[in-house]
Amino acid sequence: MIKTLNNIDKNVLLEAINLGFSDYITPIHMDESSLEMKISAARIDLNVSVGFFDETVLVGFILVGIDGSFAYNAMTAIIPSYRNKGIFPKMYAEVEVLLKDKGITSFELEAISTNIPAIKAYERMGFEIDYTLDCYRKVEQCDVNDQSNVDVDTPILFPSFQNRLALTSLTKEVHDDLEVYTNINNIQQITSQDGYKGLGALTSNLDIDTKLINVLHNGSVKKVLTESGFEIFISQVHMTKYIGYDDSCVFRKAKLEDVDAIMDIIGEAVIAFREQGIDQWQKGYPNRQRILDDIKEGNAFVLIDEDVVAYTYLGYGIEQNYDQIEQGSWINEDLYAVMHRFVVSNKKQGKGYATKLYHGCENLVTVFGIREMRIDTHEVNTKMRRFIEKQGFELCGIVEVADGIRVAYQKSLKSK
């Protein structure tokens, strides 16, 4: 029997956790205090977390953390004697129903990269690997207290979700400290935000007493860590499933097999612009290689309703074309996300797909702790300008991009 865990006796849950992870790749043993810390730090919502019961015995569970419109698999386990009985897919199906009812648009998780059976099981349920997180151990280790404060001199450090809520001071506008918890057996994670990798943001902060650091796989960061005495001992993969808005409409990362459909949609837009007298996308931009690069860089997103109905680029960090802005100014110079090549199929106009595509992007931006978005369009593209302004963007000025002069907008997002 599958039930939500909102009324679970914590001792019953604790027993299932310790038994379920007793033979895990990285064995976990928790007590009441560390369980409460885990629930609080990961914002675990027991109303959407489920357990599988054999009569009164809890034999498996999925604990789900909620942050705004996305959810995270904070902890999943099945006790050894009940594995390979089809319990996990049944629990996950129930969780997805609960999340959809709650308005959640994406579900994320992390799995040990060598745990191939688990990764394959997640992939069968529609999860896709986004990136790899390398876990580092200091070669010459030191003992640490249960909690150590690590001062950082830059606000551009974003832990991945597993510890983002636990490590980052959410009450501050600028994330100026990280708290490292060692008594809940979590693998700690620190990463440098896209657009700032390779600039040495982590270099001056590595002389710290800690056993584990889990870093987004990146050549320059890896070099800094290894030169500072750290070595990789295990890796995790980060996986996401975009649950979507309804059963027929899904927001997800674009795949290489989507390129033909995306180029067809862009081709439709090129013709429409030409017929409307709009000098946008009339010089061979964006071309097929540009879209392929978007996909390979992990910044391409599509909206699916049976077929690809809309496309956009969503990136993070510094946009060089935005360094110079005329006839106005940006709202602020905070870290921002930027959208380009935003397009909906001409055959699907007027059905709300543009709004759904935009909301999918905005929800994803908040996942990474970013609170600013920027976008630009052609001055006489009045339809797109009305749409942008309807989403709450403010006109900031004029910028020059690859194929001409554009009006530029910015939106400050509210914390969720």
C-alpha positions as CSV (number, residue, x, y, z in Angstrom):
1,M,0.0,0.0,0.0
2,I,1.3,3.5,-0.9
3,K,0.5,6.4,1.4
4,T,1.7,9.9,1.9
5,L,4.1,10.4,4.9
6,N,2.4,13.5,6.4
7,N,1.4,11.5,9.5
8,I,4.4,9.2,9.7
9,D,6.0,8.4,13.0
10,K,9.6,9.8,12.6
11,N,11.1,6.8,14.3
12,V,9.4,4.5,11.7
13,L,10.8,6.7,8.9
14,L,14.2,6.7,10.6
15,E,14.3,2.9,10.8
16,A,13.5,2.6,7.1
17,I,16.1,5.2,6.1
18,N,18.9,3.5,8.0
19,L,17.9,0.0,6.8
20,G,17.4,1.2,3.2
21,F,20.8,2.8,3.1
22,S,22.7,0.2,5.1
23,D,24.3,-1.4,2.0
24,Y,24.4,1.7,-0.2
25,I,27.4,2.9,-2.1
26,T,27.8,5.6,0.6
27,P,26.1,4.1,3.6
28,I,24.0,6.5,5.6
29,H,23.1,6.3,9.3
30,M,20.9,9.0,10.7
31,D,19.6,9.9,14.2
32,E,16.5,11.9,15.1
33,S,18.4,15.2,15.1
34,S,20.0,14.7,11.7
35,L,16.7,13.6,10.2
36,E,15.0,16.8,11.4
37,M,17.9,18.8,10.0
38,K,17.5,17.0,6.7
39,I,13.8,17.6,6.5
40,S,14.2,21.3,7.3
41,A,17.3,21.9,5.1
42,A,15.9,20.2,2.0
43,R,12.4,21.6,2.6
44,I,10.9,18.1,2.5
45,D,7.2,18.2,2.2
46,L,5.7,15.0,3.7
47,N,2.4,15.8,2.1
48,V,3.9,14.9,-1.3
49,S,6.4,12.3,0.0
50,V,5.2,8.7,-0.1
51,G,6.0,5.4,1.5
52,F,5.2,1.8,0.5
53,F,3.8,-0.2,3.4
54,D,3.6,-4.0,3.9
55,E,0.7,-3.9,6.3
56,T,2.2,-1.6,9.0
57,V,5.8,-1.9,8.0
58,L,7.4,0.9,5.9
59,V,9.6,-0.9,3.4
60,G,10.3,2.0,0.9
61,F,9.9,5.7,0.6
62,I,10.5,8.8,-1.6
63,L,11.1,12.1,0.3
64,V,10.4,15.1,-1.8
65,G,11.7,18.7,-1.3
66,I,9.7,21.6,-2.7
67,D,11.0,25.0,-3.8
68,G,8.6,27.2,-5.7
69,S,7.5,25.4,-8.8
70,F,10.1,22.6,-8.8
71,A,10.6,19.5,-6.7
72,Y,13.6,17.5,-5.7
73,N,14.0,13.9,-4.8
74,A,15.7,14.5,-1.4
75,M,16.0,10.8,-0.4
76,T,14.8,7.5,-1.8
77,A,15.4,4.0,-0.5
78,I,13.9,0.5,-0.4
79,I,14.9,-1.9,2.3
80,P,17.0,-4.8,0.9
81,S,14.5,-7.6,1.2
82,Y,11.9,-5.7,-0.8
83,R,13.9,-4.7,-3.8
84,N,13.3,-5.8,-7.4
85,K,9.6,-6.1,-6.7
86,G,8.4,-3.1,-8.8
87,I,7.9,-0.9,-5.7
88,F,9.9,2.2,-6.8
89,P,8.0,2.8,-10.1
90,K,4.7,2.6,-8.2
91,M,5.8,5.1,-5.6
92,Y,7.2,7.5,-8.2
93,A,3.9,7.4,-10.2
94,E,2.0,8.4,-7.1
95,V,4.6,11.2,-6.4
96,E,4.2,12.6,-9.9
97,V,0.4,12.8,-9.5
98,L,0.8,14.7,-6.2
99,L,3.3,17.1,-7.8
100,K,1.2,17.9,-10.8
101,D,-1.7,18.6,-8.5
102,K,0.5,21.0,-6.6
103,G,1.5,22.8,-9.8
104,I,5.1,21.6,-9.9
105,T,6.7,21.8,-13.4
106,S,10.0,20.0,-12.9
107,F,11.3,17.2,-10.7
108,E,15.1,16.9,-10.0
109,L,17.4,14.3,-8.4
110,E,21.0,13.3,-8.0
111,A,22.4,9.8,-8.3
112,I,25.8,8.3,-7.8
113,S,27.3,8.0,-11.3
114,T,28.3,4.4,-10.8
115,N,24.8,3.4,-9.7
116,I,23.8,2.4,-13.2
117,P,20.7,0.4,-12.3
118,A,19.2,3.5,-10.5
119,I,20.1,5.8,-13.4
120,K,18.6,3.5,-15.9
121,A,15.4,3.2,-13.8
122,Y,15.2,7.0,-13.7
123,E,15.7,7.3,-17.4
124,R,12.9,4.8,-18.1
125,M,10.6,7.2,-16.1
126,G,11.6,10.1,-18.3
127,F,14.5,11.7,-16.3
128,E,17.5,13.0,-18.3
129,I,21.0,13.7,-17.2
130,D,21.8,17.4,-17.0
131,Y,25.4,17.4,-15.7
132,T,27.9,15.6,-13.5
133,L,29.0,16.7,-10.0
134,D,32.5,15.5,-9.0
135,C,33.0,14.9,-5.3
136,Y,36.4,15.8,-3.9
137,R,38.3,14.8,-0.8
138,K,41.2,16.7,0.6
139,V,44.3,14.5,0.4
140,E,45.5,15.6,3.8
141,Q,42.2,15.6,5.7
142,C,41.4,17.5,8.9
143,D,38.7,17.0,11.5
144,V,35.8,19.4,11.3
145,N,33.0,20.4,13.6
146,D,29.4,19.7,12.9
147,Q,29.1,23.1,11.3
148,S,31.8,25.3,9.9
149,N,31.3,28.7,8.3
150,V,33.2,29.5,5.2
151,D,33.5,33.1,4.2
152,V,33.5,33.8,0.4
153,D,34.2,37.2,-1.2
154,T,31.9,36.8,-4.2
155,P,28.1,36.3,-4.5
156,I,28.3,34.0,-7.5
157,L,28.6,30.6,-5.8
158,F,25.5,28.4,-6.2
159,P,25.4,25.0,-4.7
160,S,23.3,22.4,-6.5
161,F,19.8,21.7,-5.1
162,Q,20.7,19.0,-2.7
163,N,22.5,21.5,-0.5
164,R,21.4,24.8,-2.0
165,L,18.8,25.3,0.7
166,A,21.0,23.9,3.5
167,L,24.1,25.8,2.7
168,T,23.0,29.2,1.3
169,S,21.7,31.9,3.6
170,L,18.3,32.5,2.0
171,T,17.4,35.5,4.1
172,K,20.2,37.6,2.4
173,E,20.0,39.4,-0.9
174,V,23.6,38.4,-1.5
175,H,24.7,34.9,-0.8
176,D,27.8,35.8,1.1
177,D,28.4,32.7,3.2
178,L,28.1,28.9,3.0
179,E,27.5,26.6,5.9
180,V,29.0,23.2,5.7
181,Y,27.1,20.5,7.6
182,T,28.9,17.3,8.2
183,N,26.6,15.4,10.6
184,I,23.9,14.6,8.1
185,N,26.1,12.5,5.8
186,N,25.4,14.7,2.8
187,I,27.9,15.2,0.0
188,Q,28.6,19.0,0.0
189,Q,28.4,20.9,-3.2
190,I,29.9,24.1,-4.4
191,T,29.9,25.4,-8.0
192,S,30.7,28.6,-9.9
193,Q,27.8,30.1,-11.8
194,D,27.8,29.8,-15.6
195,G,29.6,32.8,-17.2
196,Y,32.1,33.1,-14.3
197,K,33.8,29.7,-14.6
198,G,37.6,30.0,-15.1
199,L,37.8,33.5,-13.4
200,G,39.3,32.1,-10.2
201,A,36.2,32.7,-8.0
202,L,37.0,29.7,-5.9
203,T,40.7,30.1,-5.7
204,S,41.0,32.1,-2.6
205,N,38.4,30.1,-0.7
206,L,40.0,26.6,-0.8
207,D,42.2,26.7,2.3
208,I,39.5,25.3,4.5
209,D,39.1,22.3,6.8
210,T,36.7,20.0,5.2
211,K,36.5,16.4,4.0
212,L,34.2,16.7,1.0
213,I,33.5,19.2,-1.8
214,N,31.2,18.3,-4.7
215,V,31.8,20.5,-7.7
216,L,30.0,20.9,-11.0
217,H,32.4,19.2,-13.5
218,N,34.5,21.9,-15.0
219,G,38.1,21.9,-16.2
220,S,39.3,25.1,-14.6
221,V,37.7,24.4,-11.3
222,K,39.1,20.9,-11.3
223,K,42.6,22.3,-11.9
224,V,42.2,24.7,-8.9
225,L,41.0,21.9,-6.6
226,T,43.7,19.4,-7.5
227,E,46.4,22.0,-7.1
228,S,44.9,22.8,-3.7
229,G,45.3,19.2,-2.6
230,F,41.8,17.7,-3.4
231,E,41.2,14.5,-5.3
232,I,38.0,13.1,-6.9
233,F,36.6,10.0,-5.0
234,I,33.1,9.8,-6.3
235,S,30.7,11.5,-8.8
236,Q,27.0,12.1,-9.0
237,V,24.8,12.9,-12.0
238,H,22.1,15.5,-11.8
239,M,18.8,14.5,-13.6
240,T,15.6,16.3,-14.4
241,K,12.2,15.4,-15.6
242,Y,10.0,18.3,-16.8
243,I,6.5,17.3,-15.7
244,G,4.9,20.1,-17.8
245,Y,1.6,21.9,-17.6
246,D,-0.6,19.0,-18.6
247,D,-0.4,15.5,-20.1
248,S,0.0,16.9,-23.6
249,C,2.3,19.8,-23.1
250,V,5.9,19.5,-21.8
251,F,8.7,22.0,-21.3
252,R,12.1,20.4,-21.6
253,K,15.7,20.7,-22.9
254,A,16.0,20.4,-26.7
255,K,17.6,17.3,-28.1
256,L,19.6,16.9,-31.3
257,E,16.6,15.1,-32.9
258,D,14.6,18.3,-32.4
259,V,16.7,20.4,-34.7
260,D,14.7,19.8,-37.9
261,A,11.5,20.8,-36.2
262,I,13.1,23.8,-34.6
263,M,14.5,25.0,-38.0
264,D,11.0,24.5,-39.5
265,I,9.6,26.8,-36.9
266,I,12.4,29.4,-37.4
267,G,11.8,29.2,-41.1
268,E,8.1,30.0,-40.6
269,A,9.1,33.0,-38.5
270,V,11.5,34.3,-41.1
271,I,8.8,34.3,-43.7
272,A,6.3,36.0,-41.4
273,F,8.8,38.7,-40.5
274,R,9.5,39.3,-44.2
275,E,5.8,39.6,-45.0
276,Q,5.3,42.0,-42.1
277,G,8.3,44.2,-43.2
278,I,10.3,43.4,-40.0
279,D,14.0,43.3,-40.7
280,Q,14.7,40.5,-38.2
281,W,16.2,37.0,-38.9
282,Q,16.6,38.0,-42.6
283,K,20.4,37.5,-42.9
284,G,20.7,33.8,-42.3
285,Y,20.5,34.0,-38.6
286,P,19.8,31.9,-36.6
287,N,21.1,29.1,-38.7
288,R,21.2,25.4,-38.0
289,Q,24.7,25.5,-36.5
290,R,23.6,28.1,-34.0
291,I,20.8,25.9,-32.8
292,L,23.1,22.9,-32.7
293,D,25.5,24.9,-30.5
294,D,22.6,26.0,-28.3
295,I,21.7,22.3,-27.7
296,K,25.3,21.2,-27.1
297,E,25.8,24.0,-24.6
298,G,22.7,22.9,-22.7
299,N,20.9,26.2,-23.2
300,A,18.2,25.1,-25.7
301,F,14.6,24.5,-24.6
302,V,11.4,23.5,-26.4
303,L,7.8,23.2,-25.6
304,I,6.2,19.9,-26.7
305,D,2.6,19.3,-27.5
306,E,2.9,16.0,-29.4
307,D,5.4,17.8,-31.6
308,V,7.8,20.7,-31.0
309,V,5.6,23.9,-30.9
310,A,8.0,26.5,-29.5
311,Y,11.8,27.1,-29.0
312,T,14.1,29.4,-27.0
313,Y,17.6,29.8,-25.9
314,L,18.0,30.4,-22.1
315,G,21.5,31.3,-20.9
316,Y,23.2,32.6,-17.7
317,G,26.0,34.9,-17.0
318,I,27.5,37.8,-19.0
319,E,26.0,38.8,-22.4
320,Q,28.6,40.8,-24.1
321,N,26.0,42.5,-26.3
322,Y,24.5,43.9,-23.2
323,D,27.6,45.6,-21.9
324,Q,26.7,48.8,-23.9
325,I,23.1,50.1,-23.6
326,E,21.9,53.4,-25.1
327,Q,18.8,55.6,-24.5
328,G,18.4,54.1,-21.0
329,S,20.0,51.8,-18.5
330,W,19.5,48.4,-17.0
331,I,17.5,48.1,-13.8
332,N,20.6,46.8,-12.0
333,E,23.8,44.9,-12.7
334,D,22.9,41.7,-10.8
335,L,23.6,38.3,-12.2
336,Y,20.9,37.6,-14.9
337,A,19.5,35.0,-17.3
338,V,18.9,35.9,-20.9
339,M,16.5,34.6,-23.5
340,H,17.2,34.6,-27.3
341,R,15.6,33.1,-30.4
342,F,12.2,32.9,-28.7
343,V,9.8,31.5,-31.3
344,V,6.4,29.7,-31.6
345,S,5.2,27.8,-34.6
346,N,3.0,30.0,-36.9
347,K,0.7,27.0,-37.0
348,K,0.2,27.1,-33.2
349,Q,-0.3,30.8,-32.6
350,G,-3.0,32.0,-30.2
351,K,-3.0,28.8,-28.0
352,G,-0.9,30.1,-25.1
353,Y,2.3,28.3,-26.0
354,A,4.4,31.4,-25.8
355,T,3.3,32.0,-22.2
356,K,3.9,28.3,-21.3
357,L,7.4,28.5,-22.8
358,Y,8.2,31.7,-21.0
359,H,6.9,30.4,-17.6
360,G,9.0,27.2,-18.0
361,C,12.1,29.4,-18.5
362,E,11.2,31.7,-15.6
363,N,10.7,28.7,-13.2
364,L,14.0,27.2,-14.3
365,V,15.8,30.5,-13.7
366,T,14.6,30.6,-10.1
367,V,15.9,27.1,-9.5
368,F,19.4,28.5,-10.0
369,G,18.8,31.3,-7.5
370,I,18.8,34.0,-10.2
371,R,16.4,36.9,-9.8
372,E,16.9,38.9,-13.0
373,M,16.0,38.2,-16.6
374,R,16.8,40.1,-19.8
375,I,15.5,39.8,-23.4
376,D,15.6,41.9,-26.6
377,T,13.6,42.1,-29.8
378,H,13.3,44.2,-33.0
379,E,11.8,47.6,-32.4
380,V,9.0,47.1,-34.9
381,N,8.1,43.6,-33.7
382,T,5.1,45.0,-31.8
383,K,3.6,41.5,-31.2
384,M,6.7,40.3,-29.4
385,R,7.1,43.6,-27.5
386,R,3.5,43.4,-26.2
387,F,4.1,39.8,-25.1
388,I,7.4,40.7,-23.3
389,E,5.7,43.6,-21.5
390,K,2.8,41.4,-20.6
391,Q,5.2,39.1,-18.8
392,G,6.3,42.0,-16.6
393,F,9.5,43.2,-18.3
394,E,10.5,46.8,-18.3
395,L,11.9,48.6,-21.4
396,C,15.5,49.6,-20.5
397,G,17.1,50.9,-23.7
398,I,18.7,50.0,-27.1
399,V,21.4,47.4,-27.6
400,E,23.3,46.1,-30.7
401,V,23.2,42.3,-31.4
402,A,24.4,40.0,-34.2
403,D,21.7,41.0,-36.7
404,G,21.0,44.6,-35.8
405,I,19.7,47.1,-33.3
406,R,17.2,45.8,-30.7
407,V,15.1,47.2,-27.9
408,A,16.2,45.6,-24.5
409,Y,14.1,44.6,-21.5
410,Q,14.7,43.4,-18.0
411,K,12.5,41.8,-15.3
412,S,13.3,41.4,-11.6
413,L,11.8,38.2,-10.3
414,K,10.2,37.9,-6.9
415,S,11.7,35.3,-4.6
416,K,9.6,32.1,-4.4
